[in-house]
Structure formats: structure tokens, C-alpha cells
């Protein structure tokens, strides 16, 4: 690869990052929201209470709008596989492509049944309608399994060997599914989907409560997603720890970048906050031996440092470290918030009443999005400069076509327009009553 | 036929289905554009939107199918095509984004002015997208895509006469198919006769135009891509060309006779035959200097792709049939219905009651707590892989059981308040 490729490598990476950051929150809604909508519908089927039906229908409209935007932003990602990284796809398409081919069928099932579900309210029998939603939930699982299988393979490649610049001896199933990296990463992302969706949806109603909208409808609409997020966020701390221990073994340089560990160290300490400079973390709070303990369950364990690879094979330390700390910090706070809800529930059998709790829930939605994107920055930037870890450099994968900056600008502008449109329609849908049905009960009617 | 050609057949079938189904969707946008803004064009614009809204996402997935099977089974060809033809592909991608966004946003519009704006974005991108994708096909057919990373001209590769005429053909053909489909839908759903007749007239005109563009295309091929021209008039490719021409004429006749349902299928056949003819004429080359055999992935990958597609098809086609049957039977027709909820035979709620009883005894909460402890022990403390598997299951169990312990009881409390 020549210098020309390098010139727009950064632009290509940023364009990919933009496309990804726009798509991944929608993936969370694709994973978790159908299950929440279906739960409401199930309550309606069980109780006949119109309130649950109204809630499920309102959420269906939001689900429909977000799914449509998810479809198109996901399409951009699949185009970019060829538009930005043609050498990656040309070299390894036969190794990892199967995952996407299967994912395509998941996507098909999702699109077909979401079409049936959205347009089937009142046109299918209630029971048939409920069942038409189940494939959407399953397709959300299989779809994330396949996509994460490919990403896990990029981090921990196997199922082939290189002969010159060609991949040979290819075993796609082994590459995709016999990969230890897959399971922590998949679990981590799948649970993240429930946390992000749960806190974002609950956050909208928490803001409503702070403004005095607090009828039975609002309480129900807050309690369901919030309980899910509250249960999922402590679990995520444990799953994240599991994933990090895997990284420590399989991608030691990435872990060293998380922690800003310049030299291989026995009994390494953990640094919270601070800034990496001159081969050490400055202004951070150091906790002796904690890193060794967390990574290897042994306070005296040796942790590999950044100096085990040359400088041009290290990821950008501060970006990765800052993203990692943001994810862990926010994740921990979310887990505490979840624990607060669970504790009040178990001891008092009600929702918390403190205003500060609802303020925290309102912030938790956007904060969980930040943690989600920070997590993906951690793993994707942390893998740099490799696109396929220790096999292909990102600079070898990038397109030879110039003018990426034009495409990047165009995409950024279009996405800005789409983002404005999404905000606009969500506000519209939040206000619009459901045609032919009583809108949500007025908030003042219900007693406190 | 060889193993290495089988995935290509899947790709071509996907391409036919995309050209027909998503083509109808693009064409609907074209007719929205021609219908113009405001009240006058509203009947056609609304009908076009309502006919496509439940199915556009499923139709769109055929493109993803084509992309993923291509990059898995013929990765080097995919890399060459995507890098050299990045400009038209990117134009198509942006068009797809804007169309999808318009679908999402139209649901929230409340005034005619807002709707006009959304419809305009939708309609313009409905023309640029098939045109751009058509130039991609034209470029591949006229051999302007060399092997390698962006080895061809970024502009010259797709701005030759052949790519451009194929782009125009894609737009004309989409408009034609859409008019036929919309006329059929209008008749089926009992739309006003004027609308049916207006769509019939559009179908007849568009059919004639598409036919003329196809003939013009042959003249262009003769001058610009003579090798393809000569191969088109030999052997099995010639048969496909003849089938396509006959099916196109038959569609016109069926539309003329107002037999729109049959016209749907003959229009689809015409498109399928064109694509088949192109593939047969180009065989065995995929790109300039690259045969299908050379581009194909190794044996194991090909076998797995074939298994995956056939297996996926077993689930996909019944599901698609369900969707289209519901749409065509009119049971999914768009529009808010006047009455509220349908009569619901409320179950006695025994499952729920039992759940509430178990939950109030605190058993579920204790089970959830136990799951959390087991999860912590096996996932966080233990080191073995099998223990981690148990840990993940236990933690997911904590989430599910915890949810059941809390939410149904909470709902019951809220109902009582």
C-alpha cells in the first residue's frame, strides 16, 4: 500500500466511526424494544386492560420509526464494507462473509414480521398479532449473534491461514463460532441493548414525572423499561469484567492501552482518571496491584505493557483509555442507579419517590448511550492499527479511491438531517393521540 | 453447472427479486414525483405510499442479500466492484437513506405541506437510487471494472454510454412495474375508478417507454459493448432476450385488458429474463480478466453459503408468502380504522394470577437472588470456560426471574391505585 492510501485512512476511519455511532443505538432498540412492546401486549391479552394496549400501540409507532432508520443506517454499514474497506472484504470475505449472509436472513425475518406486526394491529386476531411479534425478538438475537461473531473474529481471528496476501485453508464455521471471544462480546452487547433501551425509554417518562405527568399510564410506561435496565446494569458490570479478562489474555496490548501501562509490570496498579503521557499515567489515582488482580485474579500477576510491541503497532492510548474509563465509570453509576431502584422495590414495594432518582433516570438514558459508544470505541480503536488483529493492518484494507472527504461530508450532512427528522418524529409521536382510541389517561386523574 | 456458479445464481435471483419488488417501490416514488405537490397529486401519492409502506423494508433486504452473498462467495470481485464503482454505489446508498427516512417521517406528518416536503425527498431519491444501481450493472456488463482496489476510473467506469442507458432503463422499468403493481392494488382495494384508470394510462405509457429504452439500449450496446451485443444474440441468451420481449409485450396487453394481477407476474418475468440474458451473455466472465471460477471462494465457503441460503430460504419464503398474502388479501391495508380494540376474549388470567401468587410469596425474588450469586461465583470467581457458560445463563436467569418477580406485581399494584 502506498502513501496515497494513508492520506485518507483517517477520513475513512472517521466515516466508518460516524456510520457506526449512528447505527448502534438503533441496534439497541432493535434488540430490546420488541420484547418490551410484546410484554405490554401480553399484559393486555392477559388482563384485557386497554391501558396496556394503548401503551403497546404507542411504543409500536416508535419502534416502527426507529426500525426504519435502523434499516437504512445498517445498509450504509454494509455498503461501507466495500466502499471503504475493499481489500478487507476482498481478502477475507470468504472467511467472515458467511456471518453476514446468515445475518441477512435474520434481517429478512425482522423486516417481514415487523411489517406484519406494525400493520397488523386491528387486522389480525389479538393472539395472532402477539405471536407475529415473537420472530422479531428472535431475529434480534440471531442478528446480533452473527454480527458480533464477525467482530469477534476481527479481534481474535482464526479459521484460516495466510499464504502471502491470500487467505487459504478457510473454515468459516470455525472462524465465526469456535471463537472464545464471541461469547463475552455477544453477551456484553446484548445486555447493553436492554440497558440503553430501558434507560432511554424510562428517561422520557422520568422527565414527564418531573414536569408533573404521573398517571397510571406514565407509571406503567416507566416501570417496565426501568426495571429491565435496573436488573441488567449490575449484570453488565460482571459481564464486562469477564470480557476484560478475555482481552487481558488474548489482546494484551489492547488491555495495556485501556490502562495506560507502558511497561510489562508484575503486580500492576490500576489508575483511575488521569492522562497518559511520557509512558505513564499522570494525575491519576493509583490503586496498587488492582490491575493484576482484576485481570488475572492474582495481585502479583504480570501484566504485559505497551512496550512489547513497537510504537507503530500501538493503538492511540489516550483515546482508548478515556473511552474505557468513560464506559466503566458510567456503567458503574448505572449499576448503582439500578441497585437503588431494586432496593426500594424490595424494601418498600413501590417506586422511589425522590426527585433526584427521576433526575438520575432522565440522565441515565443519554449516559448509557455515551457508555455504549465509548465501549465500541474501546474495542475498535483499541484494536488499531489492525483491522484483523495481527493479520491485516487497517491501512492495508482501505480503499484506493480518493475523495473520501466528499463522501464523509455528504454522509454527515444527510445523517444530520436524519437525526433532526428522528427527533422531530419522536416528539410528534409522543404528542399525537392514537386515532380512534382514548389517549392516555390525563395525568391528574390518577391518585398518587 | 459447477459448484462455484451456484451462489451466483442465488445472487442473480436476489437481483431479479430486488429489481421487481424494490423496483416497484422505487417506481412508486417516481409516480409520486410526477403527481406533483398539493391536493391534485394527493390520491396517487397517498396510494403509492400506502401500497408500499408495509413491504418496503422486506423488499429492501434483497439488496443486502445480494451484497452479502457476493462478498462471501466472490470476495475479490466484490472488492473490485465496490472500490471502482464507489461513486454510483454511494449515490445509491444515500438515496436509500433518504427514502427510508422519508418512510419513517411520513407517519408523523400532519399537514399537506409537511407531507409534500417528505414526499419530494422520497420521490427524488426514488429516481437517483435505481439510476445509480443501474449504472453499476451497466459498468460490470460493459467490462469497465478491472480487478483490484479502485483500479478503474472513478468516473469514467460508469459514465460510458452502456452504464448510463442501463441506469435509464432501471428507472423506466421501475416506473413501469410500479404502475402495474399500483393499478393492481388500486383495483383490489376498490379505489376510485379514476385512480385505477390514471394508473393504467401510466402503465401503458411507461411500458412503451421502457420498451423503447430497451431497444435504444441494444443500439448502444452495438456501438459501445459489441462483445456483449453479439453474445446476447447467441444460444440461450437469445432465448432469454426473446422471452423478455414477449413478456414485456404480454404485460402491455394484459394492462390494456385491465387484467392487472396477471400483468404483475408477466412484468416480473420480463425483468427476470433480461437479467438472465445478461448473465448468460457474460458467462463465464465476472469482470474483465476474472472468471466466475477464479473469483469464487474456496470449496468449504461455497458449500456453507449454499447450505445457509437454502436453509434460510426454508424460513424466508413461507414468511414472505405470509406477508404478501396478508397484504394482497387486504388484511394489512394501511389506514387507521375507526373502531378501537377488537373484541378480546380475555383469558381468565390464570397464568398471571399464579405468577402473582408465587411472586408475593417472595419465592421468585429469592430465586433471582440465588441466580445472581451463582452467576457471580461461576462467571467472576471461577476460571473455567464451562463455569462461565453457567454464569451467563445464571445472570440472564437473574434478569428474567427478577423481572417476573417485580413487574407483574407492580402492575397489579398500579391497577389497584
Interface residues (C-beta under 8 A of the other chain):
Chain A: X39 X43 X44 X45 X46 X47 X48 X49 X50 X53 X61 X64 X65 X66 X67 X68 X69 X71 X72 X73 X75 X76 X78 X79 X81 X82 X83 X86 X87 X89 X90 X91 X92 X93 X94 X95 X97 X98 X100 X101 X102 X103 X104 X105 X107 X108 X109 X111 X112 X113 X114 X115 X116 X118 X119 X120 X122 X123 X124 X125 X126 X135 X168 X170 X171 X172 X173 X180 X183 X187 X191 X194 X216 X219 X220 X223 X224 X227 X228 X231 X232 X234 X235 X238 X239 X241 X242 X297 X342 X345 X346 X349 X350 X351 X399 X400 X401 X402 X403 X407 X410 X411 X414 X415 X417 X418 X421 X422 X424 X425 X428 X429 X432 X435 X436 X437 X438 X446 X447
Chain B: X53 X54 X55 X57 X58 X60 X61 X63 X64 X65 X67 X68 X69 X71 X72 X73 X74 X75 X76 X78 X79 X80 X81 X82 X83 X84 X86 X89 X90 X92 X93 X94 X96 X97 X98 X99 X100 X101 X103 X104 X105 X107 X108 X110 X148 X149 X150 X151 X154 X297 X298 X300 X301 X304 X305 X308 X309 X312 X315 X316 X319 X320 X322 X323 X326 X331 X332 X333 X334 X336 X337 X338 X339 X340 X341 X342 X344 X346 X347 X349 X351 X352 X365 X372 X375 X376 X379 X380 X381 X383 X385 X388 X389 X391 X392 X395 X396 X398 X399 X402 X403 X406 X407 X408 X409 X410 X411 X413 X414 X415 X417
